Amino acid sequence: MDIRYILSLLILFSLAGMAAALPVLPDEFGGSVTLDGQPAPAGTVITAKIDWNERGSTTTTQTGEYGPLDSPGVLIVKATEDDLRRSGSPVITFWVNGHKADQEIAFVGGTVRQFDLSASTGGEKEEIPVASDSNSFDLEGVDIVDTDGKQQIVIDERTFLGGITTNETAIILNDMDGWEEMVIFTQERPTGDRQVTGTIESVHARTSPVTTGSGWAQIDLEMSGHPGSNALLDTTILQNPSTDEQEAFETAISYQLTGRSINDVAYVLNVQKNNVDNEEDGGIIRTATIRMVVGSDWVDSMGGPENVKILRRADDGTTTALDTNYVFDPAADLYTFEALSPNGLSVFALVATKDTSSSEDPGGSGNTGGGPGTGPGSGSSKDPGSEVTYDPNAPGSPVVFDRRAPLTTSVAGVVLEPVTVRTDNRVGAVTILEGTIARDSEGNALTEVTCSEVAPAEVPPAPPGTTIAIALRCGPAGATFDPPATLTYTLSTEEWAKIGEGATPKVMWYNTQTGEWQEIAATVDPAARTVTTEVEHFSLYALVWTVPETMVAGAEGTVTPGGEPVGGPGPALPLWALALIIVLVVALAASLLVRRK
């Protein structure tokens, strides 16, 4: 190839890389500014926003004028790469002392423009947006195909913009535009190298945080499938609710929490659904976990976190106070409030309540009228104003799932709703009770648990004198539970009969670090034909039969309860070993043949 051609290509690639690395230049604005038809006074704050996110601000020093263009007070507007990715020409809105100006203009980048502004105050209470984001399900490199009533996902790792990992039952996507995490649970183990595929069973998705000045908000979704590439969530944080929303929130608090009313609203989280609906409306969104974060100064001024609630206003106007838990982060000086929205997405508000049944400090924690979570209509055994406070006399019945179960937890990993997940043939089941602290191997709150039977060929050899009857893989591996989860094996009459005279059932777990099986305490119930144990962590667990010593020492041909001869020959060479031997033999023969020639 001509060296000049190669050099030309290198120069072109270098120029393309330099162009891609160039920073986004800002736009600069200055001009006249009026408020209610009068020149705005000096000290007026002019703010520029793109998609409700602040992108520039300046304070006027002269009456009726901001800037000017040739002064340090010029309004500099900087769009982000995300702004430009969502729209080639994002629209800039202007705000005068918090009131939206009548004028808007497209961001260009690198321009200096004279732009006069006018705004008005008064009228109905304004909803003031402070931040927003869009969460699109149209991800580069991800295709969803409907085949015979099932959804098939195909991910091209070469074009997918984000991290991707797989395990036995899921494809985990991380750090995508608008999404912190998306877990695609599959009906079988995902396959493929550069193109990962699987049949979708359910989807868990966590949005990227939408940041406010002193906090942030985030949503976790549990969906029965993937909504498709046309689906989109538009999330906006507003400084205050509309008049109708304020009245609905007040009514909900007074009706559900006797003797209390709204003291203040921290902010409102408005989630607009596009081409995706809640399950109650015929869509796929089963539940949503709402996470709203605010500074401790606001919480303290409201009398403490026990007075704070998350409210939901449904699309039909129905308003509900949700069971709310909280966690305090002293390092960041932030409170995280979290609530499960069992009917999906809509409008949410983080509010502080006050006691109206006494003359105490309205922001105090006095609660003589039932208090958060204990008044009529709360319908929950949980005290929503506490971190981990539950009523032991009112346990909830676990919801039963096959193979995998969504786990509703707080940020701290506290299980809010009990679940049982069982194998397809129902011989094994794991139960996790409400109030359990459930975390994954990295210490994060657990959101999903699985239980499946393992094929005999995939089970490590049993210890001497034992035979593995049933092996279960509980996932995710390394998950921990405090107090322990309950693991139960349930056998049919025929299977129980296999125990035979003198054989004893036991439960063991496989320690991957030592490569050994370790026995754990178990309870045997012959009447129910169950063997039950408690597990503090997830791993590979096996129900085994111990073989009596007299049987081990007996004549050849003695059969264990599992049907295998005691003292018989060991397992044959695995297929991969045989294949390797064949390849080596062929390679050696070919080498000898080449040398002779």
Order of alpha helices (4+ residues) and beta strands (2+ residues): alpha-beta-beta-beta-beta-beta-beta-alpha-beta-beta-beta-beta-beta-beta-beta-beta-beta-beta-beta-beta-beta-beta-alpha-beta-beta-alpha-beta-beta-beta-beta-beta-beta-beta-beta-beta-beta-beta-beta-beta-alpha-beta-beta-beta-beta-beta-alpha-alpha
